[in-house]
Amino acid sequence: MRITLFFASVTLAALPLYAIRCSSLGWCVSVVPFTLLEALIALTFISWLVWRVSSVKKGTVDSRQLFQRLRRPFFWPLLVFLAVATISLALSPDLRAAAGIWKAYFIEPALLYLVVLDLSLTRRSVNWVFGPLLFSGVWLAALAVWQAKTGVDPFAPTSINIGRVTGVYDNPNALGLYLGPLALIGLGFLLDNLRNKKLLIWQKTALSVLIIVSLCLYILAIYFSKSRGAALGIGISGLFFAILLIYRLVPGWLKKAGQILFYSTIGSLILITLVSFANIDKFVSRAEPKSTDTAYTRLCIWQATKKMLVARPVFGSGLSGFPKVYPKYATCEGYPSQYPHNIFLNFWTELGLFGLLTFLWIIYKYWRVLIGQPNNFIAIGLLSVVVYIFVHGLVDVPYFKNDLSSEFWVMLAVAASLQVLAKET
């Protein structure tokens, strides 16, 4: 287990390093393209497989019991999710690119999910996840702050020229997409640490200081990235985090009223979003194109996406098919965007209608798992991450990247572990 734990920790600490590809290293030669992150996930899973096969052969673990532990509570939603992704792979107009996305955004994160879930259940704690995961954000944020201070960014020279930092990414928004969820997870971990009676005072203090410094770095990096979507996501999800803390303390009748208000608000927002998307043509006609404003570009992309989904409502464009299909439906923005920059449209175009519905099913299960633990600060942080993903996801791509998909499946593993461990105690 120690070897698997080591590889898993290194992998979590290196999630953003998918930016380092085999092709970018002179000594690395491979028929199948891969990144440093993919190599780490492969090593992690292989070490886990060897460990578990050995455990079963020695009789220390029963294979049936192991399967039963790992299948709860997301087994069927995730299985359907992978099946839909595989069908979308077959329907893609660019099979080579789609195979890479299928491997990096679905299969490999699923393997990492199994390892993180099993390690957490074996150790009977999820706390081991947060150290390396938060550290991945620390070095990334520190790099972004350095870029802001020096004005040097070899990963995205165009962005730094207009005063925006990117870390290791080629886009400033990618920084907030990765660091935003970590900030909320870190906040939950901080409160959980302060309540932990098993730690000595000096241990609590030292760990709390490290977490607070990490959170400050995240916020500073997001600020320097100048991502409006990330800023809005942090603001709303942070408010939601605070409301959940208060929600724990109010009487039952007020909780009922709060639930009604919350779900009514969500329903209203969904209705407004649907109506707005249906009338996207009007918004585009009234908007004024500005070379420095991405809002108009997004409106154009959404307008073209609407035309595409009207023509392809069930299967969308297939995995990695959006850039190929988009020019046919482009209106005011002819640049071949990789994705439609909206979480709902991303899944609908890439995985089809069934893929979108399956993703929402996963989120529903995730929500139900965590909402039943109102006194668990880590669960509150994970719930707030959902709010962040959907708020920032209204204008960006919060899943379809190597690090983001892995980060998402790790959160699912932590949520599943919390539920199973809560039932076993």
MIBA-691796 format. One record per residue (C-alpha): residue in one letter; residue number from 1; x, y, z. Coordinates in steps of 0.05 Angstrom, whole numbers, padded with zeros to 5 digits. Each point is the difference from the previous one (the first is absolute). Layout:
N
(site 'A' NUM (X Y Z)) ...
***
This chain:
425
(site 'M' 1 (00000 00000 00000)) (site 'R' 2 (00057 00048 00015)) (site 'I' 3 (00025 00000 -00072)) (site 'T' 4 (-00071 00013 -00026)) (site 'L' 5 (-00009 00055 00051)) (site 'F' 6 (00065 00032 -00022)) (site 'F' 7 (-00018 -00002 -00074)) (site 'A' 8 (-00071 00025 00014)) (site 'S' 9 (00027 00058 00041)) (site 'V' 10 (00050 00020 -00053)) (site 'T' 11 (-00054 -00004 -00053)) (site 'L' 12 (-00047 00045 00039)) (site 'A' 13 (00056 00050 00012)) (site 'A' 14 (00016 00000 -00075)) (site 'L' 15 (-00070 00005 -00031)) (site 'P' 16 (00015 00065 -00039)) (site 'L' 17 (00062 -00032 -00030)) (site 'Y' 18 (-00039 -00029 -00058)) (site 'A' 19 (00031 00061 -00034)) (site 'I' 20 (00065 -00040 -00005)) (site 'R' 21 (-00008 -00047 -00059)) (site 'C' 22 (00044 -00057 -00024)) (site 'S' 23 (00006 00036 -00067)) (site 'S' 24 (00030 00061 00034)) (site 'L' 25 (00058 -00040 00029)) (site 'G' 26 (00055 -00017 -00049)) (site 'W' 27 (00016 -00068 00032)) (site 'C' 28 (-00073 -00024 00004)) (site 'V' 29 (-00025 -00041 -00058)) (site 'S' 30 (-00068 -00034 -00001)) (site 'V' 31 (-00049 -00024 -00053)) (site 'V' 32 (-00059 00021 00045)) (site 'P' 33 (00003 00073 00022)) (site 'F' 34 (00000 00009 00076)) (site 'T' 35 (00014 00053 00053)) (site 'L' 36 (00038 -00002 00066)) (site 'L' 37 (-00067 -00002 00037)) (site 'E' 38 (-00023 -00060 -00041)) (site 'A' 39 (00065 -00037 00015)) (site 'L' 40 (-00009 00013 00075)) (site 'I' 41 (-00073 -00024 -00002)) (site 'A' 42 (00022 -00064 -00036)) (site 'L' 43 (00055 -00013 00052)) (site 'T' 44 (-00049 00013 00056)) (site 'F' 45 (-00052 -00047 -00028)) (site 'I' 46 (00050 -00056 -00016)) (site 'S' 47 (00029 00003 00070)) (site 'W' 48 (-00071 -00003 00029)) (site 'L' 49 (-00019 -00059 -00045)) (site 'V' 50 (00063 -00038 00021)) (site 'W' 51 (-00014 00015 00073)) (site 'R' 52 (-00073 -00023 -00004)) (site 'V' 53 (00014 -00063 -00041)) (site 'S' 54 (00053 -00018 00051)) (site 'S' 55 (-00048 00013 00057)) (site 'V' 56 (-00053 -00044 -00030)) (site 'K' 57 (00050 -00056 -00013)) (site 'K' 58 (00025 00004 00072)) (site 'G' 59 (-00071 -00002 00026)) (site 'T' 60 (00005 00066 00037)) (site 'V' 61 (-00055 00030 -00042)) (site 'D' 62 (-00062 -00033 -00028)) (site 'S' 63 (-00011 00019 -00073)) (site 'R' 64 (-00076 00003 00007)) (site 'Q' 65 (00003 00044 00061)) (site 'L' 66 (00051 00045 -00035)) (site 'F' 67 (-00047 00007 -00060)) (site 'Q' 68 (-00059 00016 00045)) (site 'R' 69 (00039 00055 00036)) (site 'L' 70 (00024 00032 -00065)) (site 'R' 71 (-00067 -00001 -00035)) (site 'R' 72 (-00036 00046 00048)) (site 'P' 73 (-00032 00050 -00012)) (site 'F' 74 (00019 00022 -00071)) (site 'F' 75 (00010 -00067 -00035)) (site 'W' 76 (-00059 00002 -00048)) (site 'P' 77 (00003 00075 -00018)) (site 'L' 78 (00074 -00005 -00013)) (site 'L' 79 (-00007 -00064 -00040)) (site 'V' 80 (-00054 00033 -00044)) (site 'F' 81 (00044 00063 -00006)) (site 'L' 82 (00058 -00041 -00027)) (site 'A' 83 (-00046 -00039 -00047)) (site 'V' 84 (-00029 00065 -00028)) (site 'A' 85 (00070 00028 -00009)) (site 'T' 86 (00020 -00063 -00038)) (site 'I' 87 (-00061 00007 -00046)) (site 'S' 88 (00018 00073 -00012)) (site 'L' 89 (00071 -00022 -00017)) (site 'A' 90 (-00028 -00045 -00055)) (site 'L' 91 (-00043 00058 -00027)) (site 'S' 92 (00057 00051 -00002)) (site 'P' 93 (00020 00030 -00067)) (site 'D' 94 (00072 00002 00026)) (site 'L' 95 (00013 -00069 00028)) (site 'R' 96 (00073 00011 00017)) (site 'A' 97 (-00013 00063 00041)) (site 'A' 98 (-00062 -00032 00031)) (site 'A' 99 (00040 -00061 00022)) (site 'G' 100 (00049 00045 00037)) (site 'I' 101 (-00056 00037 00036)) (site 'W' 102 (-00036 -00065 00016)) (site 'K' 103 (00064 -00027 00031)) (site 'A' 104 (00021 00063 00038)) (site 'Y' 105 (-00067 00029 00022)) (site 'F' 106 (-00040 -00064 00015)) (site 'I' 107 (00040 -00065 00006)) (site 'E' 108 (00061 00026 00038)) (site 'P' 109 (-00040 00042 00050)) (site 'A' 110 (-00045 -00061 00013)) (site 'L' 111 (00063 -00041 00017)) (site 'L' 112 (00023 00055 00047)) (site 'Y' 113 (-00069 00000 00031)) (site 'L' 114 (00005 -00074 00018)) (site 'V' 115 (00069 00009 00031)) (site 'V' 116 (-00018 00061 00042)) (site 'L' 117 (-00065 -00032 00023)) (site 'D' 118 (00034 -00065 00021)) (site 'L' 119 (00058 00034 00035)) (site 'S' 120 (-00048 00045 00038)) (site 'L' 121 (-00043 -00058 00022)) (site 'T' 122 (00061 -00042 00019)) (site 'R' 123 (00030 00058 00041)) (site 'R' 124 (-00070 00016 00026)) (site 'S' 125 (00012 00074 -00014)) (site 'V' 126 (-00001 00048 -00059)) (site 'N' 127 (00049 00049 00032)) (site 'W' 128 (00060 -00030 -00036)) (site 'V' 129 (-00029 00027 -00066)) (site 'F' 130 (00001 00073 00020)) (site 'G' 131 (00075 00010 00012)) (site 'P' 132 (00023 -00018 -00071)) (site 'L' 133 (-00062 00028 -00032)) (site 'L' 134 (00006 00068 00033)) (site 'F' 135 (00075 00000 -00013)) (site 'S' 136 (-00015 -00007 -00075)) (site 'G' 137 (-00037 00066 00006)) (site 'V' 138 (00055 00033 00042)) (site 'W' 139 (00056 -00009 -00050)) (site 'L' 140 (-00046 00018 -00058)) (site 'A' 141 (-00025 00063 00036)) (site 'A' 142 (00071 00019 00020)) (site 'L' 143 (00022 -00005 -00072)) (site 'A' 144 (-00059 00044 -00021)) (site 'V' 145 (00018 00053 00052)) (site 'W' 146 (00072 -00001 -00023)) (site 'Q' 147 (-00024 00011 -00071)) (site 'A' 148 (-00040 00060 00023)) (site 'K' 149 (00060 00030 00035)) (site 'T' 150 (00051 -00013 -00055)) (site 'G' 151 (-00044 00008 -00061)) (site 'V' 152 (00029 -00064 -00028)) (site 'D' 153 (-00044 -00058 -00022)) (site 'P' 154 (00030 -00048 -00051)) (site 'F' 155 (-00064 -00041 -00001)) (site 'A' 156 (-00044 00057 -00025)) (site 'P' 157 (00040 00061 -00023)) (site 'T' 158 (-00063 00032 -00030)) (site 'S' 159 (-00037 -00002 00066)) (site 'I' 160 (00057 00029 00042)) (site 'N' 161 (00005 00057 -00050)) (site 'I' 162 (-00071 00022 00019)) (site 'G' 163 (00014 -00010 00074)) (site 'R' 164 (-00030 -00069 00012)) (site 'V' 165 (00036 -00060 00029)) (site 'T' 166 (-00010 -00074 -00017)) (site 'G' 167 (00045 -00044 00043)) (site 'V' 168 (00019 -00059 -00044)) (site 'Y' 169 (-00061 00008 -00044)) (site 'D' 170 (-00009 00037 -00066)) (site 'N' 171 (-00064 00035 00024)) (site 'P' 172 (-00011 00044 00062)) (site 'N' 173 (-00069 -00029 00013)) (site 'A' 174 (00030 -00070 00008)) (site 'L' 175 (00034 00025 00063)) (site 'G' 176 (-00066 00017 00035)) (site 'L' 177 (-00033 -00064 -00025)) (site 'Y' 178 (00052 -00041 00037)) (site 'L' 179 (00013 00043 00061)) (site 'G' 180 (-00072 00019 00015)) (site 'P' 181 (-00022 -00069 00023)) (site 'L' 182 (00064 -00008 00040)) (site 'A' 183 (-00014 00064 00038)) (site 'L' 184 (-00067 -00028 00023)) (site 'I' 185 (00028 -00068 00017)) (site 'G' 186 (00056 00033 00038)) (site 'L' 187 (-00049 00043 00039)) (site 'G' 188 (-00039 -00062 00021)) (site 'F' 189 (00065 -00036 00019)) (site 'L' 190 (00021 00061 00041)) (site 'L' 191 (-00064 00000 00042)) (site 'D' 192 (00004 -00076 00007)) (site 'N' 193 (00071 00007 00025)) (site 'L' 194 (-00018 00052 00051)) (site 'R' 195 (-00054 -00046 00028)) (site 'N' 196 (00046 -00061 00001)) (site 'K' 197 (00011 -00021 00073)) (site 'K' 198 (00051 -00053 -00017)) (site 'L' 199 (00053 00052 -00019)) (site 'L' 200 (00044 00039 00049)) (site 'I' 201 (-00006 00075 00002)) (site 'W' 202 (00065 00012 -00036)) (site 'Q' 203 (-00019 -00050 -00054)) (site 'K' 204 (-00067 00035 -00011)) (site 'T' 205 (00033 00068 -00002)) (site 'A' 206 (00055 -00021 -00049)) (site 'L' 207 (-00049 -00035 -00047)) (site 'S' 208 (-00050 00058 00004)) (site 'V' 209 (00054 00050 -00019)) (site 'L' 210 (00021 -00042 -00059)) (site 'I' 211 (-00072 -00006 -00025)) (site 'I' 212 (-00013 00075 00009)) (site 'V' 213 (00063 00018 -00038)) (site 'S' 214 (-00022 -00048 -00055)) (site 'L' 215 (-00069 00032 -00004)) (site 'C' 216 (00030 00070 -00004)) (site 'L' 217 (00045 -00022 -00057)) (site 'Y' 218 (-00060 -00030 -00037)) (site 'I' 219 (-00040 00064 00006)) (site 'L' 220 (00059 00043 -00020)) (site 'A' 221 (00014 -00042 -00061)) (site 'I' 222 (-00073 00003 -00021)) (site 'Y' 223 (00001 00075 00009)) (site 'F' 224 (00061 00007 -00045)) (site 'S' 225 (-00032 -00045 -00052)) (site 'K' 226 (-00056 00052 -00006)) (site 'S' 227 (-00051 -00055 -00013)) (site 'R' 228 (-00069 00028 00011)) (site 'G' 229 (-00031 -00069 -00001)) (site 'A' 230 (00047 -00023 00055)) (site 'A' 231 (-00012 00062 00042)) (site 'L' 232 (-00075 -00008 -00005)) (site 'G' 233 (00005 -00074 00015)) (site 'I' 234 (00043 00012 00062)) (site 'G' 235 (-00048 00054 00024)) (site 'I' 236 (-00064 -00040 -00007)) (site 'S' 237 (00028 -00067 00023)) (site 'G' 238 (00034 00034 00059)) (site 'L' 239 (-00067 00030 00020)) (site 'F' 240 (-00032 -00068 -00008)) (site 'F' 241 (00053 -00030 00046)) (site 'A' 242 (-00016 00052 00053)) (site 'I' 243 (-00075 -00013 -00007)) (site 'L' 244 (00011 -00074 00010)) (site 'L' 245 (00039 00014 00064)) (site 'I' 246 (-00059 00042 00026)) (site 'Y' 247 (-00050 -00052 -00025)) (site 'R' 248 (00028 -00051 00048)) (site 'L' 249 (-00019 00043 00059)) (site 'V' 250 (-00071 00023 -00017)) (site 'P' 251 (-00064 -00034 00025)) (site 'G' 252 (-00035 -00053 -00042)) (site 'W' 253 (-00056 00044 -00027)) (site 'L' 254 (00050 00052 -00025)) (site 'K' 255 (00040 -00056 -00034)) (site 'K' 256 (-00063 -00020 -00038)) (site 'A' 257 (-00012 00072 -00022)) (site 'G' 258 (00073 00005 -00021)) (site 'Q' 259 (-00005 -00063 -00041)) (site 'I' 260 (-00062 00025 -00035)) (site 'L' 261 (00034 00067 -00015)) (site 'F' 262 (00063 -00034 -00025)) (site 'Y' 263 (-00033 -00049 -00047)) (site 'S' 264 (-00048 00054 -00024)) (site 'T' 265 (00060 00044 -00016)) (site 'I' 266 (00035 -00057 -00037)) (site 'G' 267 (-00064 -00015 -00040)) (site 'S' 268 (-00008 00074 -00018)) (site 'L' 269 (00072 00005 -00023)) (site 'I' 270 (-00006 -00062 -00043)) (site 'L' 271 (-00063 00028 -00032)) (site 'I' 272 (00033 00067 -00013)) (site 'T' 273 (00060 -00035 -00030)) (site 'L' 274 (-00044 -00042 -00047)) (site 'V' 275 (-00040 00061 -00022)) (site 'S' 276 (00063 00041 -00011)) (site 'F' 277 (00031 -00055 -00042)) (site 'A' 278 (-00063 -00008 -00041)) (site 'N' 279 (00003 00075 -00015)) (site 'I' 280 (00075 00005 -00010)) (site 'D' 281 (-00010 00030 -00069)) (site 'K' 282 (-00030 00063 00031)) (site 'F' 283 (00059 00008 00048)) (site 'V' 284 (00050 -00007 -00057)) (site 'S' 285 (-00036 00052 -00043)) (site 'R' 286 (00001 00050 00057)) (site 'A' 287 (00072 -00012 00022)) (site 'E' 288 (00057 00044 -00024)) (site 'P' 289 (00063 -00038 -00022)) (site 'K' 290 (00063 00020 00038)) (site 'S' 291 (00068 -00028 -00015)) (site 'T' 292 (00019 00000 00074)) (site 'D' 293 (-00065 -00029 00027)) (site 'T' 294 (-00013 -00075 -00002)) (site 'A' 295 (-00074 00009 00017)) (site 'Y' 296 (-00019 00013 -00072)) (site 'T' 297 (00042 -00059 -00024)) (site 'R' 298 (-00037 -00046 00048)) (site 'L' 299 (-00067 00025 -00024)) (site 'C' 300 (00020 -00016 -00071)) (site 'I' 301 (00024 -00069 00020)) (site 'W' 302 (-00065 -00014 00038)) (site 'Q' 303 (-00041 00023 -00060)) (site 'A' 304 (00037 -00048 -00046)) (site 'T' 305 (-00006 -00055 00053)) (site 'K' 306 (-00075 00009 00001)) (site 'K' 307 (-00003 -00009 -00075)) (site 'M' 308 (00043 -00062 00005)) (site 'L' 309 (-00042 -00032 00055)) (site 'V' 310 (-00064 00013 -00039)) (site 'A' 311 (00031 -00040 -00056)) (site 'R' 312 (00032 -00052 00046)) (site 'P' 313 (-00043 -00002 00063)) (site 'V' 314 (00014 -00072 00023)) (site 'F' 315 (00073 -00015 -00014)) (site 'G' 316 (00031 00070 -00006)) (site 'S' 317 (00066 00004 -00036)) (site 'G' 318 (00034 -00060 00031)) (site 'L' 319 (00063 00001 00043)) (site 'S' 320 (00047 00054 -00024)) (site 'G' 321 (-00047 00013 -00058)) (site 'F' 322 (-00020 00071 00017)) (site 'P' 323 (00059 00035 -00034)) (site 'K' 324 (-00014 -00041 -00064)) (site 'V' 325 (-00075 00012 00000)) (site 'Y' 326 (-00001 00072 00027)) (site 'P' 327 (00021 00037 -00065)) (site 'K' 328 (-00061 -00027 -00036)) (site 'Y' 329 (-00046 00035 00050)) (site 'A' 330 (00044 00061 00017)) (site 'T' 331 (-00035 00067 -00002)) (site 'C' 332 (00037 00063 00024)) (site 'E' 333 (00062 -00036 00026)) (site 'G' 334 (00035 -00045 -00051)) (site 'Y' 335 (00059 -00020 00044)) (site 'P' 336 (-00004 -00076 00012)) (site 'S' 337 (-00009 -00002 00075)) (site 'Q' 338 (00018 -00066 00035)) (site 'Y' 339 (-00063 00001 00043)) (site 'P' 340 (-00064 00042 00008)) (site 'H' 341 (00023 00029 00068)) (site 'N' 342 (-00060 -00022 00040)) (site 'I' 343 (-00003 -00061 00045)) (site 'F' 344 (-00068 -00023 -00026)) (site 'L' 345 (00016 00013 -00073)) (site 'N' 346 (00069 -00032 00008)) (site 'F' 347 (-00029 -00067 00022)) (site 'W' 348 (-00058 00004 -00049)) (site 'T' 349 (00044 00012 -00060)) (site 'E' 350 (00055 -00049 00020)) (site 'L' 351 (-00041 -00057 00030)) (site 'G' 352 (-00069 00013 -00028)) (site 'L' 353 (-00064 00009 00039)) (site 'F' 354 (00009 -00066 00037)) (site 'G' 355 (00070 00023 00021)) (site 'L' 356 (-00027 00065 00028)) (site 'L' 357 (-00055 -00037 00038)) (site 'T' 358 (00050 -00050 00028)) (site 'F' 359 (00045 00056 00024)) (site 'L' 360 (-00059 00032 00035)) (site 'W' 361 (-00016 -00068 00031)) (site 'I' 362 (00070 -00004 00028)) (site 'I' 363 (-00006 00070 00029)) (site 'Y' 364 (-00067 -00018 00031)) (site 'K' 365 (00030 -00063 00032)) (site 'Y' 366 (00060 00041 00024)) (site 'W' 367 (-00046 00052 00030)) (site 'R' 368 (-00044 -00053 00035)) (site 'V' 369 (00062 -00033 00029)) (site 'L' 370 (00027 00064 00030)) (site 'I' 371 (-00063 00037 00020)) (site 'G' 372 (-00013 -00055 00051)) (site 'Q' 373 (00063 00021 00038)) (site 'P' 374 (-00016 00072 00021)) (site 'N' 375 (00049 -00001 00058)) (site 'N' 376 (00059 -00023 -00042)) (site 'F' 377 (00041 00061 -00021)) (site 'I' 378 (00035 -00039 -00056)) (site 'A' 379 (-00069 -00019 -00027)) (site 'I' 380 (-00020 00073 00002)) (site 'G' 381 (00063 00018 -00040)) (site 'L' 382 (-00015 -00053 -00051)) (site 'L' 383 (-00072 00023 -00007)) (site 'S' 384 (00024 00071 -00011)) (site 'V' 385 (00046 -00026 -00056)) (site 'V' 386 (-00063 -00020 -00038)) (site 'V' 387 (-00026 00071 00004)) (site 'Y' 388 (00067 00027 -00024)) (site 'I' 389 (00003 -00049 -00058)) (site 'F' 390 (-00069 00020 -00024)) (site 'V' 391 (00009 00075 00009)) (site 'H' 392 (00068 00003 -00035)) (site 'G' 393 (-00024 -00054 -00047)) (site 'L' 394 (-00054 00046 -00028)) (site 'V' 395 (00055 00036 -00039)) (site 'D' 396 (00056 -00051 -00003)) (site 'V' 397 (00023 -00073 -00005)) (site 'P' 398 (00005 -00029 00071)) (site 'Y' 399 (00009 -00074 -00018)) (site 'F' 400 (00032 -00011 -00068)) (site 'K' 401 (00073 00006 00019)) (site 'N' 402 (00048 -00053 00028)) (site 'D' 403 (00008 00032 00069)) (site 'L' 404 (-00073 00022 00007)) (site 'S' 405 (-00029 -00068 -00017)) (site 'S' 406 (00049 -00034 00048)) (site 'E' 407 (-00016 00052 00054)) (site 'F' 408 (-00075 -00013 -00011)) (site 'W' 409 (00007 -00076 00008)) (site 'V' 410 (00044 00008 00062)) (site 'M' 411 (-00056 00041 00031)) (site 'L' 412 (-00049 -00055 -00016)) (site 'A' 413 (00047 -00050 00033)) (site 'V' 414 (00005 00043 00063)) (site 'A' 415 (-00076 00008 00002)) (site 'A' 416 (-00010 -00075 -00008)) (site 'S' 417 (00051 -00014 00055)) (site 'L' 418 (-00034 00048 00048)) (site 'Q' 419 (-00067 -00036 -00010)) (site 'V' 420 (00028 -00070 00008)) (site 'L' 421 (00043 00018 00061)) (site 'A' 422 (-00059 00036 00032)) (site 'K' 423 (-00042 -00064 -00007)) (site 'E' 424 (00055 -00044 00027)) (site 'T' 425 (00011 00041 00063)) 
***
